[in-house]
Amino acid sequence: MALDTIETPFGRRDDAVGGAGTYAGLAASILAPVRLVGVVGDDFPRAAMDDLASRGVDLAGVETIPGGKSFRWGGVYRFDMNTRDTLFTELNVFADFNPQIPADWRETPFVFLANIQPQLQLSVLDQVAGALFVVADTMNFWIEGEREALDALLARIDLLVINDAELRQLSGEHNLALGARKVLAMGPRFLVVKKGEYGAALVWEGGHFTLPALPLPDVVDPTGAGDSFAGGLIGMLAWLDDTGEDALRAALAAGTATASLCVQDFGVEALKRLTTAEVCDRYEALRAMTLFPPCPLIES
Amino acid sequence: MALDTIETPFGRRDDAVGGAGTYAGLAASILAPVRLVGVVGDDFPRAAMDDLASRGVDLAGVETIPGGKSFRWGGVYRFDMNTRDTLFTELNVFADFNPQIPADWRETPFVFLANIQPQLQLSVLDQVAGALFVVADTMNFWIEGEREALDALLARIDLLVINDAELRQLSGEHNLALGARKVLAMGPRFLVVKKGEYGAALVWEGGHFTLPALPLPDVVDPTGAGDSFAGGLIGMLAWLDDTGEDALRAALAAGTATASLCVQDFGVEALKRLTTAEVCDRYEALRAMTLFPPCPLIES
């Protein structure tokens, strides 16, 4: 949970409410009851907590440090929106974060471990031993500097969500198909590879599924795209209460739909007013973009 | 029609039979009767002509220049197979090529104008006034140097096939969705954008369709991928005798399937033994990779 200062070609926001947990929690909340774990300072806006609570997000796992300052990040997106420069990162209360999961959350069935030190992700996992399906995110920083803990994590999760550059880094393979096989051999049963404007792919032992991104003429702020994608994905799995191949395909489409809505406004604005009807419309737009008839030559 | 000297990390071929017409003609020949227009010297192997004829390709439009040398191209593919260096280009008999279409080919319904000077593509179009659907390819060289003729061509064709870099160059837009709209405004009713390992997209006024590439662990020689794609595409349109949206979606899948088979052997080797069953298998593999259930939230 963070306060972000964001500048894009379309405007600027100072100390906007953000953070992976906030984005993913809001995104998932329209599909399933959400339990949020995080840490904030007492500068974190009360209104933002109320927004989360009003979406049914249980905040019993959010620790508020009296006198502490919330994590802050500042960045600028260039004109093509594909690259961003980080201007500052202040860990603040995040520096000493040691996630404590409420005892009665131990059996939480669907768990999303947002991007954080893999040691902390492992600590959370220890505290939700009753989880049925665990999705984890990570980043280049941990792939490079915390490989041992990350390897321990990969052996214990069901699905890893990373982008194509991270996949190349983690696997040491340029070819994404070969790299994906290597990552599956590290532990997770499923891998989701995010490819930016080219969409996302789901890979598992027996095959794979690819999904394009929705072409959006009006991307305003890409912040939170990956976390709202993960939130929509795990939200759909929880909604379906199913982790079979078809459920995962639907979950990837729900995540893509959710992320496409998120980036059309600043920060969490679009997610605060998100509806299942909106997600469903985008989901069906994806189907219309990808459907084609069975091979006409089968009968010939 | 050309003789190609190709070097890839997997081997080398000298004076291998190739050229856009040969690749596209062989690819389409399993789906529809093909009429081929081109020029060769008398060094072009008789066996290659026989291979084409045995696939039902009508060679009445192929001119053989006595004492002439066929067009020759030589190139090296680097290890990642995505970039190639041209070592030499000898136009030879191609330098004075002036396509003459047999008079009784005037009503040919489906026409593919492979990449060549747009003036010559226009001349071919004048000679097939009865065409129902015209597909054209082009390249960066003509976009830069022959814009006037290319614009005249774009106003007269139904579908343009280009890659993403060419789309950016032709439209002056970095964003592919915006660029595609601009190109449609130049004339063609449909645009196919080839995005290499990321697949291809079909764009028209009312919407668009995207298709991933098949992940191939064993790409041996990418030469002819674009032309076998175009051949499979127009072959499917002719087979269906339909140019509606669904037919075009099927055609894009057939083109992708055909190209994936082409690149798994050197030159035209895979295309010489191509079957509809092989194309259909790959086509269905693409469907399995892209299908996902209707939005589960519709009922909620």
Interface residues (C-beta under 8 A of the other chain):
Chain A: L31 D80 H174 N175 L176 A177 L178 K195 E197 Y198 G199 A201 G207 H208 F209 T210 L211 P212 P215 L216 P217 M236 W239 L240 D246 R249 A250 L252 A253 A254 T276 A277 V279 C280 Y283 E284 R287 A288 M289 T290 L291 F292 P293 P294 C295 P296 L297 I298 S300
Chain B: L31 D80 H174 N175 L176 A177 L178 K195 E197 Y198 G199 A201 G207 H208 F209 T210 L211 P212 P215 L216 P217 M236 W239 L240 D246 R249 A250 L252 A253 A254 T276 A277 V279 C280 Y283 E284 R287 A288 M289 T290 L291 F292 P293 P294 C295 P296 L297 I298 S300
